[in-house]
Amino acid sequence: MDFSLPPDVLRYREQLHGIIRETVTPEVIDRMHTTGTFDAPELNRALGEAGFLERAVPGLGKGDPIELWVLFHELEKAGAPIDGMAIALMIAGVVTAVGTEEQKARILPGIVSGEQLVCMGYSEPDYGSDVASIVTRAVRDGDEWVINGAKMWTTMAHEAHWLILLTRTNTEVPKHKGLTMFILPMDTPGITVDPVHTMGTERTNATYYDDVRVGDEAVLGEVDGGWRTMTVALSFERGVMGGTNAAVPLLRHFHDWASAEGVLDGPVARDALCRAVIDAQVSALLSMRSAWIAASGGQAGLTGSITKVFASESYQRASAEFQKLAGPAGLLQFHEPGAAGDGFVEYDARHTPVVTIYGGTSEINRNNIAERHLGLPKARS
Amino acid sequence: MTVDLGLSADQESIAELFDGFFAKESPPAVARAAEPLGFDAELWRRVVDLGAPGMGSAESAGGGGATASDLVVVAEAVGRAIAPVPLVEHLAALTLLDDADLVAGEAIAALAVRRAGPDGTWHLVPGGAVADVVVGVDGDELVAVRSAPTMAAPRNHACAPLADRSARDGVRTVLGPAEALAPALDRWKVLTAAAMVGISETALALALEYVRSRHQFGVPIGSFQSVQHGLADLPVLIDGGRLLTHKAAWAIDGRGDGSIDWRLVDIQDGPTLASMAFLFTTEGAATATHRSLHYHGGYGFSEEYDIQLFHRRARGWAYVLSDPTDESLALADRLFGPVED
């Protein structure tokens, strides 16, 4: 095996580090925690100007998967607010894979310039992991579709220009076969956005659709082929586009605090920090492998599930260990004097519960690993 | 130079050769029959015929000139088959020795992974019961001692050929200062890590075979979600352990830049990665063998089933070094600097 990045990727990484230094300032990270909006327009624009976003769209053919891995790996390790940009790029990948030429021309430029975000309307109040059962309806009316329903966890809906929306268009067929995906501007009449605030500061949203009218230009992929479009998106999400190296900033914050306070002189803290570094290294290697598989023309989907479960759960373990080790200082929030790791120990303890839920719960991923990787019989229900 | 996380064509051939060899010559029944000593002299002779003992030695010394990465592939096959031969120990010791009979495998070498006590005894040397030469640290010197093997081991968890060996009685050669042991110990950790990956892989395979065929309540127990989820945790321990072990070998082969930038988790230093791989895979193998044994139900606990052989070796082959926490604390010193008084 060879773990060396090729010279052109190293140059790319250096340029990326420059952009991170300029745009991901402590103020930007602080703003993300104050507003709960995990997006940095200045970073997105800088990446867009450098041509990095266009190169990073899966399947657009301008960059390669190793470079895509480097992009997300380095941004995550820097603790940059990338949720908005990551979703936008993922959807740009879906548009590239299943969109019409007209859609590509209309939608992609705003995303790859870093100006426009996309939010995802998949989950509903009553359907999360069982997303194929969603009930938001799109009904044909002349040349138009009329959409009614409600979505949950529409993160970035309050900032996004575009919405990707999973609807039911056919109730006469098995549930996976009656779904259609739409992509439409968020300012389409009939859409309402209500904030949902979370324990981890991140703002997400509930969104409501009341006689929202769109034409066929908004259908992404085939009518009643929405499940396939979903699958394309998930294959990117569980591959290399973030969510696999999020523990790294916490390692630094905890280390620096523990070192200054003498906590790092104790064997329990030293052991815990070592284990967390090892897990972070393994997560990095696993996500690098997903990229390498993609670069070699393989399907990274399931290795992504394996990586996601490990990376998210090891991040949770580290966060829980560090908060215990910090004692009362691990209870203090950002800007409070004496807060462990400048408040990151407390913040991560609030944030990490979500990482085994969003982007596919650990349970759904384990089902996939058991059935599709280990070849075990379909679980008894 | 670019990212390539697959085996080279040569390594694919090595894997095929050794897996085929061990599948034929060393099914679990051979490991079982070799207990309690944990050594099958006939199997070692066949391993010698393959040229395995001198694989990693320099070509000028009559060896095969294989890289640490190549040896990882061999050690993984040893682990998959829990082959009762001290190949990992021998290959590690030959980092420091190039005697012709050792390179040829006519004599066996072992590595004292812990320094000798004040009385000059190396305690519980892995492979020590069958080794003709033991290399290790005595006082502030690295020495090789040639003396008769005990051919008997204290009864131990893994039925491994452990033995106390003297660092002073026998033909004693001083090889250098104590620090000179490090490259061999690093190699031992990496090859043991590879063996742990192999053990984990077979443990998972045994579990899958069992839960597919074992029926309770009218269905295979592998269709129960609780069983599936317990097994779904194992592939990452195997895949992640393999990647980390190969990265350590890659660094030991001098292909990384030697950096230890843990703040960005950019680590390319051989000894650091060897320690990380050892820790990750030993814990992984402990988990994999335990889960597999558990899903075998009562049969897993019975001597008749093979999983217990793997369960004991996953622990015995690793804990012979030290409490893993001690290794973790040594790693902490490398990563974060030592604790100041």
Contacts between the chains, C-beta under 8 A, distances in Angstrom:
chain1	res1	chain2	res2	distance
A	1	B	4	6.1
A	1	B	5	5.2
A	1	B	6	7.0
A	1	B	7	7.2
A	1	B	69	6.8
A	1	B	243	7.6
A	1	B	246	4.4
A	1	B	247	7.2
A	1	B	250	6.0
A	2	B	1	6.3
A	2	B	2	6.6
A	2	B	3	6.4
A	2	B	4	4.4
A	2	B	5	8.0
A	2	B	250	6.9
A	2	B	255	7.0
A	3	B	3	6.7
A	3	B	5	7.8
A	3	B	247	5.3
A	3	B	250	5.6
A	3	B	255	7.8
A	3	B	256	6.9
A	3	B	268	7.5
A	4	B	1	4.2
A	4	B	2	6.7
A	4	B	3	7.1
A	4	B	255	6.9
A	4	B	256	7.6
A	5	B	2	7.4
A	5	B	3	6.6
A	6	B	1	6.2
A	6	B	2	4.1
A	6	B	3	7.5
A	7	B	1	7.9
A	9	B	2	7.9
A	66	B	2	7.6
A	66	B	3	5.4
A	77	B	264	5.5
A	77	B	265	6.8
A	245	B	265	7.3
A	248	B	263	8.0
A	248	B	264	7.0
A	248	B	265	5.7
A	251	B	262	7.4
A	251	B	263	7.6
A	251	B	265	7.8
A	252	B	263	5.3
A	255	B	263	8.0
A	255	B	336	6.7
A	259	B	336	7.2
A	264	B	336	6.6
A	264	B	339	7.8
A	265	B	339	4.8
A	267	B	325	7.1
A	267	B	329	5.8
A	270	B	328	7.3
A	270	B	329	5.6
A	270	B	332	3.8
A	270	B	336	7.2
A	270	B	339	7.9
A	271	B	325	5.6
A	271	B	328	4.7
A	271	B	329	6.5
A	271	B	332	7.1
A	273	B	332	6.7
A	273	B	335	7.9
A	273	B	336	7.1
A	274	B	279	7.5
A	274	B	328	4.7
A	274	B	329	7.8
A	274	B	331	5.0
A	274	B	332	5.0
A	274	B	335	6.7
A	275	B	279	7.6
A	275	B	328	6.9
A	277	B	262	5.2
A	277	B	265	6.8
A	277	B	276	7.6
A	277	B	335	6.2
A	278	B	244	7.7
A	278	B	276	4.8
A	278	B	279	6.0
A	278	B	280	5.3
A	279	B	280	8.0
A	280	B	265	4.8
A	281	B	244	6.6
A	281	B	265	5.4
A	281	B	267	6.1
A	281	B	276	6.3
A	282	B	240	4.1
A	282	B	241	7.9
A	282	B	243	7.2
A	282	B	244	5.7
A	282	B	280	6.2
A	284	B	265	5.5
A	285	B	5	8.0
A	285	B	240	6.6
A	285	B	243	4.1
A	285	B	244	6.2
A	285	B	247	6.5
A	286	B	236	7.0
A	286	B	239	6.8
A	286	B	240	5.7
A	286	B	243	6.9
A	288	B	3	6.7
A	288	B	5	7.0
A	289	B	5	5.1
A	289	B	239	7.3
A	289	B	243	6.3
A	291	B	3	7.6
A	292	B	3	5.3
A	292	B	4	7.2
A	292	B	5	4.6
A	292	B	6	7.9
A	295	B	3	7.4
A	296	B	6	7.6
A	303	B	239	7.6
A	306	B	235	5.6
A	306	B	236	4.9
A	306	B	239	6.7
A	307	B	236	7.4
A	309	B	232	7.7
A	309	B	233	7.7
A	309	B	236	6.9
A	310	B	236	4.4
A	310	B	240	6.6
A	363	B	229	7.2
A	365	B	232	7.9
A	366	B	228	6.9
A	366	B	229	4.5
A	366	B	232	4.0
A	366	B	233	7.6
A	367	B	225	7.3
A	367	B	228	7.1
A	367	B	229	7.9
A	367	B	232	7.8
A	369	B	232	4.0
A	369	B	235	6.4
A	370	B	225	7.9
A	370	B	228	3.5
A	370	B	229	6.8
A	370	B	231	6.4
A	370	B	232	4.6
A	371	B	228	7.6
A	373	B	232	7.7
A	373	B	235	5.9
A	374	B	204	8.0
A	374	B	208	6.0
A	374	B	228	7.6
A	374	B	231	6.0
A	374	B	232	6.8
A	374	B	235	7.2
A	375	B	208	7.4
A	376	B	208	7.3
A	376	B	211	7.0
A	376	B	212	7.2
A	376	B	222	4.5
A	376	B	223	6.9
A	376	B	228	5.3
A	376	B	231	7.2
A	377	B	212	7.5
A	377	B	219	7.7
A	377	B	220	5.8
A	377	B	222	5.9
A	377	B	223	4.2
A	378	B	223	6.9
A	379	B	223	6.2
A	379	B	224	7.3
A	379	B	225	4.4
A	379	B	228	6.0
A	380	B	219	5.9
A	380	B	223	4.7
A	380	B	224	6.0
A	380	B	225	7.2
